[in-house]
């Protein structure tokens, strides 16, 4: 049965209002409140409802995927934190190992220290005491008493006395000298342990500072307003964390034959921001094509590649190039350079990998967010269409709105 104009308009308004309500919930993020019923009687409304339902399904999927990415980022940060804690534990273990073999190092150091000349008449007594590892008394025109200085069964020196006249050292005198020798050994050992502990504590504090800077970088990433700002933050913090002279982010150009320097912190020099270089015959290109970290000069001389040789000319002596991988694809590299020879050790390499992973995870999350924003823009377009239909007053206005709607709906769905 044919509907009157009034009935037709009422049907359009009712169906349009249902779709507007759905869009309003979507705009506020309340996707769980949305239930799209496909209306009948108005073909355009039916098509719009189907299109909106598809878009909402996509939005559900994107939000779910974004949550998974956020959980993955949290998991990775937790893993990296655990790795750094393990690294700190290793430093403490190294400290203990240093303490266990301290006098081996002491002996090696002593060989390069200023040596005192032992008087010839005193030398045989010293040699005997050292060879037998026991208190020795000898007479050779003079009466010599030599007591080995030991700590933890390790000979570290001797304490000797020589009398101008021949004399007998009684037991109390020998016991007193042996007690002095023991106290000398303890004092020397305590000083050495104190120095080593201070060194280990300084290393531990340095690692803790770098861990704190890594966490600060993650916070700065979350507050960034654009991808370019993310790249600038990455360069700035990489420079601080790895204590380098220059840090940069590079991205592959279309076609993957060249790359561009997008962000740069520290020394500008021969390779400034915006410069394009070939992937072939460059250290950055090698890191990209082989998808592995390149450390120079350990992996290759700086003069072997176009980009690193340019940096070597301005005083750079050490470089790390780390592949930047997001969603399984190598996008470019994160790089750090230093004017010091062999500046980057194994701990620096591990930390560089963690910085790069955090940057890649941030880029993945921002990509998902951009996709969601695109979907919201499409829903906004549909909202405008619904508004136009609901405001139509005459059959001609409805037909005109329908014509616009059909064209817009096709572009949104496609």
Kinemage of the C-alpha trace (Angstrom):
@kinemage 1
@onewidth
@group {chain A} dominant
@subgroup {mainchain}
@vectorlist {calphas} color= white
{ca unk a 1} P 0.000 0.000 0.000
{ca unk a 2} L 1.441 3.391 -1.024
{ca unk a 3} L 2.311 5.787 1.800
{ca unk a 4} L 1.277 9.387 1.926
{ca unk a 5} L 3.906 12.095 1.944
{ca unk a 6} L 3.393 12.606 5.674
{ca unk a 7} L 3.798 8.891 6.405
{ca unk a 8} L 6.851 8.668 4.166
{ca unk a 9} L 8.459 11.662 5.844
{ca unk a 10} L 7.713 10.241 9.305
{ca unk a 11} L 9.288 6.914 8.297
{ca unk a 12} L 12.409 8.680 6.988
{ca unk a 13} L 12.704 10.751 10.173
{ca unk a 14} L 12.306 7.702 12.439
{ca unk a 15} L 14.840 5.645 10.563
{ca unk a 16} L 17.197 8.610 10.274
{ca unk a 17} L 16.930 9.303 14.013
{ca unk a 18} L 17.910 5.703 14.775
{ca unk a 19} L 21.020 6.069 12.656
{ca unk a 20} L 21.819 9.471 14.207
{ca unk a 21} L 21.549 7.935 17.682
{ca unk a 22} L 23.955 5.195 16.620
{ca unk a 23} L 26.399 7.775 15.290
{ca unk a 24} L 26.133 9.824 18.484
{ca unk a 25} L 27.105 6.787 20.560
{ca unk a 26} L 29.984 6.095 18.159
{ca unk a 27} L 31.236 9.679 18.471
{ca unk a 28} L 31.425 9.311 22.273
{ca unk a 29} L 33.180 5.959 22.012
{ca unk a 30} L 30.246 3.989 23.445
{ca unk a 31} L 30.359 1.283 20.796
{ca unk a 32} L 28.891 -1.300 23.139
{ca unk a 33} L 25.664 0.758 23.264
{ca unk a 34} L 25.165 0.619 19.490
{ca unk a 35} L 22.824 -1.844 17.873
{ca unk a 36} L 22.114 -1.259 14.185
{ca unk a 37} L 18.763 -2.551 12.963
{ca unk a 38} L 18.595 -2.565 9.178
{ca unk a 39} L 15.382 -0.616 8.336
{ca unk a 40} L 13.084 -1.440 5.463
{ca unk a 41} L 10.847 0.726 3.318
{ca unk a 42} L 13.412 3.384 2.383
{ca unk a 43} L 16.202 1.988 0.211
{ca unk a 44} L 18.597 4.837 0.939
{ca unk a 45} L 18.166 4.371 4.696
{ca unk a 46} L 18.707 0.634 4.294
{ca unk a 47} L 21.936 1.241 2.376
{ca unk a 48} L 23.094 3.805 4.926
{ca unk a 49} L 22.375 1.465 7.829
{ca unk a 50} L 24.316 -1.326 6.148
{ca unk a 51} L 27.229 1.028 5.459
{ca unk a 52} L 27.254 2.297 9.045
{ca unk a 53} L 27.149 -1.246 10.409
{ca unk a 54} L 30.187 -2.141 8.296
{ca unk a 55} L 32.056 0.928 9.500
{ca unk a 56} L 31.190 0.199 13.128
{ca unk a 57} L 32.436 -3.364 12.712
{ca unk a 58} L 35.692 -1.964 11.348
{ca unk a 59} L 35.893 0.490 14.232
{ca unk a 60} L 35.353 -2.342 16.731
{ca unk a 61} L 38.187 -4.224 15.114
{ca unk a 62} L 40.518 -1.233 15.105
{ca unk a 63} L 39.837 -0.418 18.750
{ca unk a 64} L 40.415 -4.028 19.696
{ca unk a 65} L 43.639 -4.077 17.724
{ca unk a 66} L 44.739 -0.809 19.316
{ca unk a 67} L 44.151 -2.268 22.788
{ca unk a 68} L 46.203 -5.300 21.815
{ca unk a 69} L 48.993 -3.009 20.597
{ca unk a 70} L 48.908 -1.037 23.840
{ca unk a 71} L 49.099 -4.261 25.836
{ca unk a 72} L 51.968 -5.391 23.622
{ca unk a 73} L 53.767 -2.078 24.214
{ca unk a 74} L 53.289 -2.438 27.972
{ca unk a 75} L 54.595 -5.998 27.771
{ca unk a 76} L 57.650 -4.925 25.811
{ca unk a 77} L 58.426 -2.082 28.210
{ca unk a 78} L 58.087 -4.538 31.115
{ca unk a 79} L 60.434 -6.952 29.359
{ca unk a 80} L 62.982 -4.222 28.707
{ca unk a 81} L 62.726 -3.071 32.318
{ca unk a 82} L 63.354 -6.636 33.463
{ca unk a 83} L 66.343 -6.871 31.131
{ca unk a 84} L 67.801 -3.685 32.587
{ca unk a 85} L 67.228 -4.994 36.106
{ca unk a 86} L 69.066 -8.160 35.102
{ca unk a 87} L 71.849 -5.989 33.714
{ca unk a 88} L 72.093 -4.215 37.059
{ca unk a 89} L 72.249 -7.599 38.789
{ca unk a 90} L 75.061 -8.580 36.433
{ca unk a 91} L 76.950 -5.428 37.382
{ca unk a 92} L 76.610 -6.397 41.029
{ca unk a 93} L 77.799 -9.921 40.201
{ca unk a 94} L 80.787 -8.443 38.387
{ca unk a 95} L 81.501 -6.405 41.489
{ca unk a 96} L 81.560 -9.586 43.568
{ca unk a 97} L 83.866 -11.272 41.066
{ca unk a 98} L 86.163 -8.274 41.239
{ca unk a 99} L 86.318 -8.645 44.992
{ca unk a 100} L 87.160 -12.353 44.721
{ca unk a 101} L 90.139 -11.789 42.447
{ca unk a 102} L 91.162 -8.377 43.756
{ca unk a 103} L 94.711 -9.282 44.585
{ca unk a 104} L 95.370 -10.768 41.174
{ca unk a 105} L 94.609 -7.327 39.798
{ca unk a 106} L 96.611 -5.807 42.628
{ca unk a 107} L 99.664 -7.843 41.679
{ca unk a 108} L 99.329 -6.754 38.051
{ca unk a 109} L 98.968 -3.118 39.099
{ca unk a 110} L 101.911 -3.382 41.471
{ca unk a 111} L 104.166 -4.451 38.618
{ca unk a 112} L 103.701 -1.038 37.002
{ca unk a 113} L 104.015 0.922 40.241
{ca unk a 114} L 107.167 2.626 41.433
{ca unk a 115} L 109.352 -0.079 42.967
{ca unk a 116} L 111.587 0.313 46.010
{ca unk a 117} L 115.076 -1.154 45.899
{ca unk a 118} L 115.624 -3.764 48.606
{ca unk a 119} L 119.085 -3.481 50.189
{ca unk a 120} L 121.332 -6.387 49.182
{ca unk a 121} L 121.902 -7.706 52.740
{ca unk a 122} L 118.144 -7.757 53.281
{ca unk a 123} L 117.215 -9.452 49.979
{ca unk a 124} L 117.958 -13.126 50.881
{ca unk a 125} L 115.687 -12.910 53.915
{ca unk a 126} L 112.863 -11.433 51.823
{ca unk a 127} L 113.265 -14.122 49.155
{ca unk a 128} L 113.168 -16.896 51.764
{ca unk a 129} L 110.066 -15.460 53.459
{ca unk a 130} L 108.287 -15.123 50.113
{ca unk a 131} L 109.294 -18.612 48.956
{ca unk a 132} L 108.209 -20.307 52.192
{ca unk a 133} L 105.280 -17.959 52.931
{ca unk a 134} L 106.303 -17.741 56.570
{ca unk a 135} L 108.063 -15.477 59.033
{ca unk a 136} L 111.828 -15.617 58.512
{ca unk a 137} L 114.744 -14.517 60.726
{ca unk a 138} L 118.265 -14.470 59.283
{ca unk a 139} L 121.625 -13.017 60.252
{ca unk a 140} L 124.046 -11.690 57.674
{ca unk a 141} L 126.074 -9.092 59.507
{ca unk a 142} L 122.670 -7.773 60.563
{ca unk a 143} L 119.666 -9.519 62.047
{ca unk a 144} L 116.701 -9.389 59.644
{ca unk a 145} L 113.073 -10.195 60.425
{ca unk a 146} L 110.637 -10.510 57.498
{ca unk a 147} L 106.902 -11.299 57.852
{ca unk a 148} L 104.729 -12.020 54.765
{ca unk a 149} L 101.626 -9.857 54.387
{ca unk a 150} L 98.732 -12.072 53.326
{ca unk a 151} L 95.046 -11.701 52.726
{ca unk a 152} L 92.746 -14.636 51.921
{ca unk a 153} L 95.844 -16.863 51.506
{ca unk a 154} L 97.230 -14.500 48.852
{ca unk a 155} L 100.682 -12.978 49.317
{ca unk a 156} L 100.537 -9.240 48.720
{ca unk a 157} L 103.850 -8.090 50.223
{ca unk a 158} L 106.187 -8.298 53.189
{ca unk a 159} L 106.894 -6.323 56.352
{ca unk a 160} L 110.572 -6.353 57.357
{ca unk a 161} L 112.831 -5.129 60.130
{ca unk a 162} L 116.593 -5.089 60.283
{ca unk a 163} L 118.796 -4.567 63.356
{ca unk a 164} L 122.286 -3.146 62.992
{ca unk a 165} L 123.646 -5.473 65.653
{ca unk a 166} L 123.235 -9.185 66.013
{ca unk a 167} L 120.283 -9.917 68.223
{ca unk a 168} L 117.654 -12.502 68.944
{ca unk a 169} L 113.985 -11.718 68.215
{ca unk a 170} L 111.900 -13.195 71.018
{ca unk a 171} L 108.448 -14.694 70.519
{ca unk a 172} L 106.599 -11.601 71.762
{ca unk a 173} L 108.447 -9.346 69.305
{ca unk a 174} L 107.808 -11.717 66.417
{ca unk a 175} L 104.106 -11.981 67.389
{ca unk a 176} L 103.840 -8.177 67.493
{ca unk a 177} L 105.382 -7.827 64.012
{ca unk a 178} L 103.076 -10.555 62.651
{ca unk a 179} L 100.056 -8.724 64.149
{ca unk a 180} L 101.189 -5.492 62.487
{ca unk a 181} L 101.584 -7.308 59.154
{ca unk a 182} L 98.072 -8.713 59.482
{ca unk a 183} L 96.631 -5.270 60.164
{ca unk a 184} L 98.517 -3.816 57.189
{ca unk a 185} L 97.011 -6.520 54.957
{ca unk a 186} L 93.518 -5.832 56.250
{ca unk a 187} L 93.918 -2.070 55.806
{ca unk a 188} L 95.154 -2.434 52.228
{ca unk a 189} L 92.358 -4.868 51.389
{ca unk a 190} L 89.679 -2.648 52.901
{ca unk a 191} L 90.906 0.314 50.869
{ca unk a 192} L 90.913 -1.747 47.677
{ca unk a 193} L 87.430 -3.107 48.347
{ca unk a 194} L 86.191 0.409 49.061
{ca unk a 195} L 87.590 1.693 45.746
{ca unk a 196} L 86.050 -1.206 43.809
{ca unk a 197} L 82.693 -0.790 45.561
{ca unk a 198} L 82.642 2.911 44.709
{ca unk a 199} L 83.360 2.091 41.064
{ca unk a 200} L 80.623 -0.552 40.926
{ca unk a 201} L 78.118 1.771 42.615
{ca unk a 202} L 78.918 4.503 40.109
{ca unk a 203} L 78.293 2.066 37.235
{ca unk a 204} L 75.022 0.918 38.827
{ca unk a 205} L 73.860 4.519 39.286
{ca unk a 206} L 74.712 5.271 35.650
{ca unk a 207} L 72.628 2.315 34.455
{ca unk a 208} L 69.731 3.422 36.668
{ca unk a 209} L 69.905 6.927 35.177
{ca unk a 210} L 69.728 5.518 31.654
{ca unk a 211} L 66.737 3.353 32.620
{ca unk a 212} L 64.979 6.445 33.993
{ca unk a 213} L 65.683 8.330 30.751
{ca unk a 214} L 64.213 5.426 28.753
{ca unk a 215} L 61.005 5.685 30.790
{ca unk a 216} L 60.958 9.470 30.275
{ca unk a 217} L 61.228 8.919 26.527
{ca unk a 218} L 58.169 6.631 26.599
{ca unk a 219} L 56.204 9.311 28.459
{ca unk a 220} L 57.291 11.956 25.938
{ca unk a 221} L 56.216 9.695 23.052
{ca unk a 222} L 52.711 9.423 24.527
{ca unk a 223} L 52.438 13.225 24.815
{ca unk a 224} L 53.698 13.938 21.274
{ca unk a 225} L 51.269 15.706 18.918
{ca unk a 226} L 52.683 14.387 15.645
{ca unk a 227} L 54.882 11.691 14.164
{ca unk a 228} L 57.543 14.307 13.383
{ca unk a 229} L 57.602 15.230 17.066
{ca unk a 230} L 58.004 11.539 17.938
{ca unk a 231} L 61.076 11.386 15.683
{ca unk a 232} L 62.564 14.514 17.286
{ca unk a 233} L 61.993 13.064 20.766
{ca unk a 234} L 63.666 9.821 19.693
{ca unk a 235} L 66.752 11.681 18.472
{ca unk a 236} L 67.030 13.856 21.578
{ca unk a 237} L 66.676 11.015 24.093
{ca unk a 238} L 68.900 8.622 22.126
{ca unk a 239} L 71.639 11.249 22.251
{ca unk a 240} L 71.263 11.535 26.038
{ca unk a 241} L 70.867 7.829 26.833
{ca unk a 242} L 73.779 6.638 24.674
{ca unk a 243} L 75.966 9.698 25.400
{ca unk a 244} L 76.780 10.379 21.761
{ca unk a 245} L 77.623 13.385 19.624
{ca unk a 246} L 74.926 12.914 16.984
{ca unk a 247} L 71.628 10.964 16.744
{ca unk a 248} L 69.338 10.667 13.732
{ca unk a 249} L 66.219 8.939 12.384
{ca unk a 250} L 66.089 7.878 8.733
{ca unk a 251} L 63.115 6.606 6.710
{ca unk a 252} L 63.078 4.793 3.390
{ca unk a 253} L 61.828 6.797 0.411
{ca unk a 254} L 59.197 5.433 -1.959
{ca unk a 255} L 60.773 2.704 -4.059
{ca unk a 256} L 63.216 1.798 -1.250
{ca unk a 257} L 66.232 2.884 -3.308
{ca unk a 258} L 67.049 5.899 -1.139
{ca unk a 259} L 66.411 7.107 2.406
{ca unk a 260} L 65.912 10.522 4.006
{ca unk a 261} L 67.314 11.935 7.251
{ca unk a 262} L 64.096 13.049 9.003
{ca unk a 263} L 65.277 14.004 12.479
{ca unk a 264} L 68.674 14.976 13.812
{ca unk a 265} L 70.023 15.844 17.266
{ca unk a 266} L 73.520 17.007 18.104
{ca unk a 267} L 76.149 17.751 15.461
{ca unk a 268} L 74.708 18.519 11.997
{ca unk a 269} L 77.805 18.414 9.787
{ca unk a 270} L 78.054 16.520 6.509
{ca unk a 271} L 74.635 14.799 6.616
{ca unk a 272} L 71.926 17.337 7.610
{ca unk a 273} L 68.178 16.871 8.043
{ca unk a 274} L 66.349 16.429 4.737
{ca unk a 275} L 69.310 14.902 2.919
{ca unk a 276} L 68.585 11.847 0.727
{ca unk a 277} L 71.198 9.105 0.380
{ca unk a 278} L 71.215 5.810 -1.535
{ca unk a 279} L 70.523 2.543 0.259
{ca unk a 280} L 73.395 0.939 -1.653
{ca unk a 281} L 76.920 1.426 -0.277
{ca unk a 282} L 75.765 3.063 2.969
{ca unk a 283} L 75.885 1.770 6.551
{ca unk a 284} L 72.245 2.775 7.043
{ca unk a 285} L 71.342 0.879 3.868
{ca unk a 286} L 73.176 -2.226 5.103
{ca unk a 287} L 71.244 -2.124 8.395
{ca unk a 288} L 67.987 -1.807 6.414
{ca unk a 289} L 68.626 -4.491 3.782
{ca unk a 290} L 70.050 -7.021 6.253
{ca unk a 291} L 67.616 -6.021 9.038
{ca unk a 292} L 70.343 -6.078 11.684
{ca unk a 293} L 72.235 -3.658 13.879
{ca unk a 294} L 75.482 -2.357 12.396
{ca unk a 295} L 78.235 -1.311 14.820
{ca unk a 296} L 81.229 0.578 13.496
{ca unk a 297} L 84.159 0.160 13.520
{ca unk a 298} L 83.605 -3.336 14.968
{ca unk a 299} L 81.505 -4.598 12.013
{ca unk a 300} L 83.123 -2.463 9.321
{ca unk a 301} L 85.446 0.505 8.972
{ca unk a 302} L 83.729 3.884 8.734
{ca unk a 303} L 85.558 4.506 5.459
{ca unk a 304} L 83.835 1.470 3.862
{ca unk a 305} L 80.483 3.263 3.431
{ca unk a 306} L 79.374 6.525 1.877
{ca unk a 307} L 77.471 7.912 4.872
{ca unk a 308} L 79.851 6.843 7.644
{ca unk a 309} L 82.903 8.067 5.698
{ca unk a 310} L 81.283 11.527 5.471
{ca unk a 311} L 80.773 11.502 9.241
{ca unk a 312} L 84.341 10.277 9.813
{ca unk a 313} L 85.594 13.378 8.008
{ca unk a 314} L 83.926 15.556 10.657
{ca unk a 315} L 85.444 13.604 13.565
{ca unk a 316} L 82.974 10.754 14.156
{ca unk a 317} L 84.738 7.542 15.279
{ca unk a 318} L 81.937 5.168 16.365
{ca unk a 319} L 78.433 4.520 14.950
{ca unk a 320} L 75.400 2.344 15.722
{ca unk a 321} L 72.684 1.896 13.052
{ca unk a 322} L 69.591 0.002 14.243
{ca unk a 323} L 66.743 -1.093 11.916
{ca unk a 324} L 63.385 0.508 12.700
{ca unk a 325} L 60.800 -2.259 12.221
{ca unk a 326} L 57.035 -1.657 12.528
{ca unk a 327} L 54.274 -4.139 11.614
{ca unk a 328} L 56.940 -6.480 10.275
{ca unk a 329} L 58.384 -3.954 7.810
{ca unk a 330} L 61.739 -2.150 7.975
{ca unk a 331} L 60.861 1.558 7.791
{ca unk a 332} L 64.336 3.015 8.281
{ca unk a 333} L 66.893 3.273 11.084
{ca unk a 334} L 67.666 4.933 14.403
{ca unk a 335} L 71.337 5.966 14.562
{ca unk a 336} L 73.802 7.200 17.172
{ca unk a 337} L 77.379 8.395 16.576
{ca unk a 338} L 80.272 9.342 18.858
{ca unk a 339} L 83.602 11.100 18.478
{ca unk a 340} L 85.189 8.490 20.793
{ca unk a 341} L 86.957 5.375 19.514
{ca unk a 342} L 84.981 2.128 20.077
{ca unk a 343} L 82.470 4.107 22.144
{ca unk a 344} L 79.601 1.603 22.157
{ca unk a 345} L 79.903 -1.582 24.209
{ca unk a 346} L 77.549 -4.581 24.525
{ca unk a 347} L 75.415 -2.815 27.151
{ca unk a 348} L 75.030 0.175 24.807
{ca unk a 349} L 73.986 -2.109 21.944
{ca unk a 350} L 71.278 -3.724 24.106
{ca unk a 351} L 70.009 -0.335 25.243
{ca unk a 352} L 69.956 0.944 21.650
{ca unk a 353} L 67.785 -2.021 20.653
{ca unk a 354} L 65.371 -1.206 23.485
{ca unk a 355} L 65.140 2.444 22.426
{ca unk a 356} L 64.443 1.395 18.822
{ca unk a 357} L 61.783 -1.123 19.879
{ca unk a 358} L 60.009 1.539 21.948
{ca unk a 359} L 60.054 3.930 18.980
{ca unk a 360} L 58.692 1.241 16.622
{ca unk a 361} L 55.875 0.343 19.052
{ca unk a 362} L 54.923 4.014 19.308
{ca unk a 363} L 54.743 4.318 15.516
{ca unk a 364} L 52.533 1.206 15.307
{ca unk a 365} L 50.126 2.601 17.913
{ca unk a 366} L 49.940 5.965 16.139
{ca unk a 367} L 49.192 4.231 12.835
{ca unk a 368} L 46.211 2.443 14.395
{ca unk a 369} L 44.985 5.675 15.955
{ca unk a 370} L 45.111 7.376 12.549
{ca unk a 371} L 43.017 4.580 11.046
{ca unk a 372} L 40.402 5.059 13.768
{ca unk a 373} L 40.337 8.804 13.098
{ca unk a 374} L 39.707 8.091 9.413
{ca unk a 375} L 36.743 5.896 10.334
{ca unk a 376} L 35.355 8.615 12.607
{ca unk a 377} L 35.611 11.080 9.708
{ca unk a 378} L 33.571 8.703 7.561
{ca unk a 379} L 30.941 8.403 10.287
{ca unk a 380} L 30.792 12.190 10.511
{ca unk a 381} L 30.064 12.353 6.788
{ca unk a 382} L 27.199 9.909 7.275
{ca unk a 383} L 25.871 12.053 10.120
{ca unk a 384} L 25.748 15.060 7.808
{ca unk a 385} L 23.834 12.987 5.255
{ca unk a 386} L 21.282 11.955 7.867
{ca unk a 387} L 20.836 15.555 8.934
{ca unk a 388} L 20.145 16.632 5.348
{ca unk a 389} L 17.504 13.924 4.953
{ca unk a 390} L 15.786 14.738 8.222
{ca unk a 391} L 15.565 18.435 7.326
{ca unk a 392} L 13.976 17.871 3.892
{ca unk a 393} L 10.453 19.381 3.781
{ca unk a 394} L 9.180 18.540 0.314
{ca unk a 395} L 9.390 15.562 -2.073
{ca unk a 396} L 11.820 17.554 -4.249
{ca unk a 397} L 14.086 18.246 -1.292
{ca unk a 398} L 13.955 14.578 -0.294
{ca unk a 399} L 14.833 13.477 -3.831
{ca unk a 400} L 17.717 15.973 -3.954
{ca unk a 401} L 19.017 14.774 -0.585
{ca unk a 402} L 18.652 11.158 -1.741
{ca unk a 403} L 20.744 11.869 -4.850
{ca unk a 404} L 23.507 13.422 -2.747
{ca unk a 405} L 23.212 10.586 -0.241
{ca unk a 406} L 23.597 7.845 -2.833
{ca unk a 407} L 26.803 9.403 -4.182
{ca unk a 408} L 28.241 10.063 -0.713
{ca unk a 409} L 27.263 6.616 0.581
{ca unk a 410} L 29.058 4.939 -2.281
{ca unk a 411} L 32.256 6.900 -1.554
{ca unk a 412} L 32.087 6.150 2.185
{ca unk a 413} L 31.485 2.417 1.743
{ca unk a 414} L 34.177 2.121 -0.914
